Amino acid sequence: MSTTVEELDDDSPVHPGEHHDHGPGNRTYFTIFWILVAITALEVSTYFWSSWFGDGSHYPAVALLVVMMIVKFILIASFFMHLRFDSKLLGRIFYFGLAVAVIIYVVALATMNIFTDNGNPWFNDPPPVVTTTTVAGTGG
Amino acid sequence: MADIALESIEDVEFPDDIHETSTGISNSKLAMWVYLASDCMLFGGLISTYLLYKNRPGSIPGLAGSPVKASELFNIPFTSMTSFILLMSSLTMVLAVNSIMAGDTKRMRLWLTSTCVLGGLFLAGQVYEFTEFVNEGLGFTSNVSASAFYTLTGFHGAHVAVGIIVLLSAVGFSFRKRLDAEAVEVLGLYWHFVDIVWVVIFAIVYLIP
């Protein structure tokens, strides 16, 4: 007797419902690529915003850069890495690892006052200035 | 069919893209994703360290260290070009995966070789950038900020170098034996991850002042 995968239910060793075909065709990949190129070009342009629009553009530029970085990240992971078309388990594993990393390091950086940087050129207090003193000999 | 006897599982006909594992996912692909998730921690740590020290060269006036920061030496148009090259290598990689899935080994070799060439160009750009920085007086041990920068970008470069070696090995192997489509897909995951990491480094390290 031969049983096909489609006949297995959700308790079976394989989960047909979680697996999809391997992704889109080349045309979709080219479309995603050109979107990524356009976003990258916009990202690079933000570097020159302060000279074009003045210092007031600093914070909008940073916010936009973070948003564009996340969009590029998701596009590559979803389409080029097939997360959108593959088993959801793989996406959960990857995004869980990513979320743990982001949370841990944001908290770590916050405890080190990175978001309230006061311009101190040293991470901690500057080391004490080393002074050399000559001790006069006491021996007779 | 919930009452399938255990012994009849052996008779199940699995389609090519569904594997006989408890998750239905091949072990190699699952292992690669777990590795990539753990690599997020590595690069997260390196990026955080750079952020922590980028404005704190740690030089002690009159005693030691260079006051020059890596961010003062960035050549954004040049780095944008190398970023574009790496992005293009992701496209050629995904085309290689599609080719092998269509059973076209010749075209897969072409795209994999293109990916290696583009990766090599990216590495060459990184070597050029490092050389320029050293010529400007910013070496690995010049100050803490420089060490953090070189460690971060150097680790990424090492990942690219490993990727190139593995991809070239795959191309060489394909002349002896037909490559498994899934093996190329797993290699592709690694390569795209390297690209994703650069997306983050380029934005956070190079573009955010």
HADDOCK unambig.tbl for C-alpha pairs under 7 A between the chains (distance, minus, plus):
assign (segid A and resid 1 and name CA) (segid B and resid 11 and name CA) 6.94 0.50 0.50
assign (segid A and resid 2 and name CA) (segid B and resid 11 and name CA) 5.35 0.50 0.50
assign (segid A and resid 2 and name CA) (segid B and resid 12 and name CA) 5.90 0.50 0.50
assign (segid A and resid 2 and name CA) (segid B and resid 13 and name CA) 7.00 0.50 0.50
assign (segid A and resid 3 and name CA) (segid B and resid 11 and name CA) 6.49 0.50 0.50
assign (segid A and resid 3 and name CA) (segid B and resid 12 and name CA) 4.85 0.50 0.50
assign (segid A and resid 3 and name CA) (segid B and resid 13 and name CA) 6.45 0.50 0.50
assign (segid A and resid 4 and name CA) (segid B and resid 12 and name CA) 5.60 0.50 0.50
assign (segid A and resid 4 and name CA) (segid B and resid 13 and name CA) 5.30 0.50 0.50
assign (segid A and resid 4 and name CA) (segid B and resid 14 and name CA) 6.98 0.50 0.50
assign (segid A and resid 5 and name CA) (segid B and resid 12 and name CA) 6.61 0.50 0.50
assign (segid A and resid 5 and name CA) (segid B and resid 13 and name CA) 6.57 0.50 0.50
assign (segid A and resid 5 and name CA) (segid B and resid 14 and name CA) 6.09 0.50 0.50
assign (segid A and resid 7 and name CA) (segid B and resid 1 and name CA) 6.38 0.50 0.50
assign (segid A and resid 8 and name CA) (segid B and resid 1 and name CA) 6.16 0.50 0.50
assign (segid A and resid 9 and name CA) (segid B and resid 1 and name CA) 6.60 0.50 0.50
assign (segid A and resid 9 and name CA) (segid B and resid 2 and name CA) 6.06 0.50 0.50
assign (segid A and resid 13 and name CA) (segid B and resid 21 and name CA) 6.65 0.50 0.50
assign (segid A and resid 13 and name CA) (segid B and resid 22 and name CA) 4.74 0.50 0.50
assign (segid A and resid 13 and name CA) (segid B and resid 23 and name CA) 6.59 0.50 0.50
assign (segid A and resid 13 and name CA) (segid B and resid 24 and name CA) 6.83 0.50 0.50
assign (segid A and resid 14 and name CA) (segid B and resid 21 and name CA) 6.96 0.50 0.50
assign (segid A and resid 14 and name CA) (segid B and resid 22 and name CA) 6.25 0.50 0.50
assign (segid A and resid 14 and name CA) (segid B and resid 23 and name CA) 5.96 0.50 0.50
assign (segid A and resid 14 and name CA) (segid B and resid 24 and name CA) 4.48 0.50 0.50
assign (segid A and resid 15 and name CA) (segid B and resid 24 and name CA) 6.04 0.50 0.50
assign (segid A and resid 26 and name CA) (segid B and resid 95 and name CA) 6.63 0.50 0.50
assign (segid A and resid 29 and name CA) (segid B and resid 91 and name CA) 6.97 0.50 0.50
assign (segid A and resid 33 and name CA) (segid B and resid 91 and name CA) 6.62 0.50 0.50
assign (segid A and resid 44 and name CA) (segid B and resid 80 and name CA) 6.98 0.50 0.50
assign (segid A and resid 47 and name CA) (segid B and resid 207 and name CA) 5.95 0.50 0.50
assign (segid A and resid 62 and name CA) (segid B and resid 208 and name CA) 6.10 0.50 0.50
assign (segid A and resid 65 and name CA) (segid B and resid 203 and name CA) 6.50 0.50 0.50
assign (segid A and resid 69 and name CA) (segid B and resid 199 and name CA) 6.51 0.50 0.50
assign (segid A and resid 69 and name CA) (segid B and resid 200 and name CA) 6.31 0.50 0.50
assign (segid A and resid 69 and name CA) (segid B and resid 203 and name CA) 6.53 0.50 0.50
assign (segid A and resid 73 and name CA) (segid B and resid 196 and name CA) 5.85 0.50 0.50
assign (segid A and resid 76 and name CA) (segid B and resid 196 and name CA) 6.97 0.50 0.50
assign (segid A and resid 80 and name CA) (segid B and resid 94 and name CA) 6.15 0.50 0.50
assign (segid A and resid 80 and name CA) (segid B and resid 192 and name CA) 6.99 0.50 0.50
assign (segid A and resid 81 and name CA) (segid B and resid 189 and name CA) 5.62 0.50 0.50
assign (segid A and resid 81 and name CA) (segid B and resid 192 and name CA) 6.62 0.50 0.50
assign (segid A and resid 90 and name CA) (segid B and resid 30 and name CA) 6.88 0.50 0.50
assign (segid A and resid 90 and name CA) (segid B and resid 33 and name CA) 6.50 0.50 0.50
assign (segid A and resid 93 and name CA) (segid B and resid 34 and name CA) 6.54 0.50 0.50
assign (segid A and resid 93 and name CA) (segid B and resid 37 and name CA) 6.78 0.50 0.50
assign (segid A and resid 94 and name CA) (segid B and resid 33 and name CA) 6.22 0.50 0.50
assign (segid A and resid 94 and name CA) (segid B and resid 34 and name CA) 6.83 0.50 0.50
assign (segid A and resid 94 and name CA) (segid B and resid 36 and name CA) 6.95 0.50 0.50
assign (segid A and resid 94 and name CA) (segid B and resid 37 and name CA) 4.75 0.50 0.50
assign (segid A and resid 97 and name CA) (segid B and resid 37 and name CA) 4.54 0.50 0.50
assign (segid A and resid 97 and name CA) (segid B and resid 38 and name CA) 6.19 0.50 0.50
assign (segid A and resid 97 and name CA) (segid B and resid 40 and name CA) 6.62 0.50 0.50
assign (segid A and resid 98 and name CA) (segid B and resid 37 and name CA) 6.14 0.50 0.50
assign (segid A and resid 98 and name CA) (segid B and resid 40 and name CA) 5.65 0.50 0.50
assign (segid A and resid 101 and name CA) (segid B and resid 40 and name CA) 6.26 0.50 0.50
assign (segid A and resid 101 and name CA) (segid B and resid 41 and name CA) 5.01 0.50 0.50
assign (segid A and resid 101 and name CA) (segid B and resid 44 and name CA) 6.03 0.50 0.50
assign (segid A and resid 102 and name CA) (segid B and resid 44 and name CA) 6.93 0.50 0.50
assign (segid A and resid 105 and name CA) (segid B and resid 44 and name CA) 6.71 0.50 0.50
assign (segid A and resid 105 and name CA) (segid B and resid 45 and name CA) 6.89 0.50 0.50
assign (segid A and resid 105 and name CA) (segid B and resid 48 and name CA) 6.45 0.50 0.50
assign (segid A and resid 109 and name CA) (segid B and resid 48 and name CA) 6.95 0.50 0.50
assign (segid A and resid 114 and name CA) (segid B and resid 52 and name CA) 6.36 0.50 0.50
assign (segid A and resid 121 and name CA) (segid B and resid 55 and name CA) 6.34 0.50 0.50
assign (segid A and resid 121 and name CA) (segid B and resid 56 and name CA) 4.21 0.50 0.50
assign (segid A and resid 121 and name CA) (segid B and resid 57 and name CA) 6.49 0.50 0.50
assign (segid A and resid 121 and name CA) (segid B and resid 58 and name CA) 6.30 0.50 0.50
assign (segid A and resid 122 and name CA) (segid B and resid 56 and name CA) 5.04 0.50 0.50
assign (segid A and resid 122 and name CA) (segid B and resid 58 and name CA) 5.06 0.50 0.50
assign (segid A and resid 123 and name CA) (segid B and resid 53 and name CA) 6.92 0.50 0.50
assign (segid A and resid 123 and name CA) (segid B and resid 56 and name CA) 6.18 0.50 0.50
